[in-house]
Amino acid sequence: MDHIAIMKKSWGLTEKILTGQKRIESRWYRSKVAPWDQVKVGDTVYFKDSGEPVTVKASVEKVLQIDNLDPVVVKEILNKYGNLDGIGAKDTGSYYELFKDKKYCILIFLNNPEKVEPFQIDKTGYGTMSAWMCIENIKSVRAK
């Protein structure tokens, strides 16, 4: 299965994926939404900054899904995996504030990140605010 992860452009995360500073993509939610139970080892994740074309892809090496989060568990996850998620020690506190009330966390370990020839996608049917898309084949959403 293929996935498209839409990243907050101002955080500069796609570049961190390419340089190896970010080896985990984390998603934090209040309810179980994509990619919960949908992303698997061997899948491919395509990354794009919001408002930009897809520019990076990586394969999924491992997936951890953690539920029943509370502020203590959130802090433990950030302390254990934050560095691999591209979160510097000085930024852990601000990310904790963003995630402390979330109930679900997905940690997607990335392997073999690489640049791809930039391409646009068609999000029709996925919702304009969708930040993660699960699709059978990337070709089905490539803009014509």
C-alpha positions as CSV (number, residue, x, y, z in Angstrom):
1,M,0.0,0.0,0.0
2,D,1.1,3.6,-0.6
3,H,0.5,6.5,1.7
4,I,0.8,10.3,1.3
5,A,1.8,12.2,4.4
6,I,1.2,16.0,4.2
7,M,3.6,17.9,6.4
8,K,3.4,21.3,7.9
9,K,5.8,23.3,5.6
10,S,7.1,25.6,8.3
11,W,8.5,22.7,10.4
12,G,10.9,21.7,7.6
13,L,10.4,18.0,8.2
14,T,10.7,16.7,4.6
15,E,14.3,18.0,4.5
16,K,15.0,16.3,7.8
17,I,13.7,13.0,6.4
18,L,16.1,13.3,3.4
19,T,19.1,14.1,5.6
20,G,18.4,11.3,8.1
21,Q,17.7,13.7,11.0
22,K,14.1,12.4,11.0
23,R,13.8,8.6,10.9
24,I,10.4,8.3,12.4
25,E,7.1,10.0,11.3
26,S,4.8,10.3,14.2
27,R,1.1,11.0,14.1
28,W,-0.9,12.0,17.2
29,Y,-4.6,11.9,17.4
30,R,-7.6,12.1,19.7
31,S,-9.4,9.3,17.8
32,K,-8.3,6.5,15.5
33,V,-8.0,7.9,12.0
34,A,-5.7,7.1,9.1
35,P,-3.2,5.7,9.1
36,W,-4.2,3.8,12.3
37,D,-4.3,0.0,11.5
38,Q,-3.6,0.9,7.8
39,V,0.2,1.4,7.6
40,K,2.4,-1.7,7.5
41,V,6.0,-2.7,7.2
42,G,7.0,-2.6,3.5
43,D,4.5,0.1,2.6
44,T,5.8,3.3,0.9
45,V,5.1,6.7,2.3
46,Y,5.3,9.7,0.0
47,F,5.8,13.1,1.7
48,K,4.8,16.6,0.7
49,D,4.8,19.9,2.4
50,S,1.3,21.5,2.5
51,G,0.7,23.5,-0.7
52,E,3.6,21.8,-2.5
53,P,4.1,18.8,-4.7
54,V,5.3,15.4,-3.4
55,T,9.1,15.4,-3.2
56,V,10.2,12.6,-0.9
57,K,9.4,8.9,-0.4
58,A,10.5,6.3,2.1
59,S,9.7,2.7,3.0
60,V,8.2,1.6,6.3
61,E,10.6,-0.4,8.4
62,K,8.5,-0.7,11.6
63,V,5.2,0.6,13.0
64,L,4.3,1.2,16.7
65,Q,0.8,2.1,17.6
66,I,0.2,3.3,21.2
67,D,-3.2,4.0,22.6
68,N,-4.6,5.1,25.9
69,L,-2.2,8.0,26.1
70,D,-2.0,10.3,29.0
71,P,0.5,13.1,29.7
72,V,3.0,10.8,31.4
73,V,3.1,8.4,28.4
74,V,3.3,11.3,25.9
75,K,6.4,12.6,27.7
76,E,7.9,9.1,27.8
77,I,7.3,8.7,24.0
78,L,8.9,12.1,23.3
79,N,11.9,11.3,25.5
80,K,12.5,7.9,24.0
81,Y,11.7,8.7,20.3
82,G,11.8,12.5,19.9
83,N,15.3,12.6,18.6
84,L,14.6,10.0,15.9
85,D,11.4,12.0,15.1
86,G,13.5,15.0,14.3
87,I,12.6,16.8,17.5
88,G,15.5,18.5,19.2
89,A,15.9,18.3,23.0
90,K,15.2,22.0,23.2
91,D,11.9,21.6,21.4
92,T,10.5,18.6,23.4
93,G,8.5,20.9,25.7
94,S,6.7,22.6,22.9
95,Y,5.8,19.3,21.2
96,Y,4.7,18.0,24.6
97,E,2.2,20.9,24.8
98,L,0.9,20.0,21.4
99,F,0.5,16.3,22.1
100,K,-0.2,16.0,25.8
101,D,-4.0,15.6,25.4
102,K,-3.9,13.1,22.5
103,K,-5.1,9.6,23.0
104,Y,-3.3,7.8,20.1
105,C,0.2,7.8,18.7
106,I,1.6,6.1,15.6
107,L,5.3,5.9,15.2
108,I,6.3,5.0,11.6
109,F,10.0,4.1,11.3
110,L,11.3,5.1,7.9
111,N,13.9,3.4,5.7
112,N,15.7,4.4,2.5
113,P,14.4,8.0,2.1
114,E,14.9,9.5,-1.3
115,K,13.9,12.4,-3.4
116,V,11.4,11.8,-6.1
117,E,10.6,13.8,-9.2
118,P,8.1,16.4,-7.8
119,F,4.4,15.7,-8.7
120,Q,1.1,17.0,-7.7
121,I,-1.7,14.9,-6.2
122,D,-5.5,15.0,-6.6
123,K,-7.1,14.9,-3.1
124,T,-10.6,14.6,-4.5
125,G,-12.6,12.3,-2.1
126,Y,-10.0,12.5,0.7
127,G,-11.1,15.9,2.1
128,T,-9.2,19.1,1.8
129,M,-7.9,19.0,5.4
130,S,-6.7,15.4,5.2
131,A,-3.1,15.1,6.4
132,W,-2.7,11.4,5.6
133,M,-4.0,9.4,2.6
134,C,-3.9,5.6,2.4
135,I,-4.1,4.4,-1.2
136,E,-3.5,1.2,-3.1
137,N,-1.2,2.8,-5.7
138,I,0.3,6.3,-5.8
139,K,-0.6,6.4,-9.6
140,S,-4.3,6.7,-8.7
141,V,-3.9,10.1,-7.1
142,R,-1.2,11.7,-9.3
143,A,-2.7,14.8,-10.8
144,K,-3.1,14.5,-14.6
